[in-house]
Each structure stands twice: as C-alpha cells, then as structure tokens.
Amino acid sequence: MRPISTLVPDSIRKQLAGDATLGAGNFLAFALANSPAPDSPILTLEKPLRTFFGWEGALLSLNQLDQLSSVYARWYRSRGVEAGDPVGVYLDDGIEYLIHYLALTQLGAIGV
C-alpha cells in the first residue's frame, strides 16, 4: 500500500502563492482547507511532545496541530490574553513554539 501524500498539487500551491489574504496568522486554516490528507502525519518529532493536559505524541498531522493550538488558545484566553497583547513565550527548542504561536495568533495576540 502506498502512503497517502500530504503534498498539495503545484496548481494549488501557485494559487495560494498569489493569494494576498494568506499570511502568518491564517496559514494553518489555508493548509487544512487545501490538504489532501489533513489527518496524515506531516511532522515527526525527535522526542515526544507532552502537553500540559496530558496528550503525548511524536507524530503530528495538520488536524492535530489545529486541535492542539485551539486547546492552548483557550488556555491563554482563560488567563485574560486578548488581541494585541504581547505574550512572552520561553520554551525548550521544539514544536511547542509553533503550537504556542498558532494559539496566540488565533487570539490576535503576539508571541514575543
């Protein structure tokens, strides 16, 4: 059985490259909307990610990134973070920076 390709066809990539509404704050939504396999792993982590709410894994799909960042966004919002707020993020190297970035941009906040 051949693995499912997670690559977006060139025609769609060219279309996205010319879309002026695509940016850092909404790229995940565009990726999810255009992915041929949003549940297939796209990231293999060197060491498993362990979240503050007990999830653990070493493979991440676009849908998992979206779900994780949404949980983190709710956590930030519950602590009063709002659009435009600068939020200091200091972590070990790894995927958590991306997850926090995605969570903060969902809120319109700024990771610093």
Secondary structure, 3 states (H helix, E strand, C coil): CCCCCCCCCHHHHHHHHCCCCCCCCCHHHHHHHHCCCCCCEEEEEEEEEECCCCCEEEEEEHHHHHHHHHHHHHHHHHCCCCCCCEECCCCCCCCHHHHHHHHHHHHCCEEC
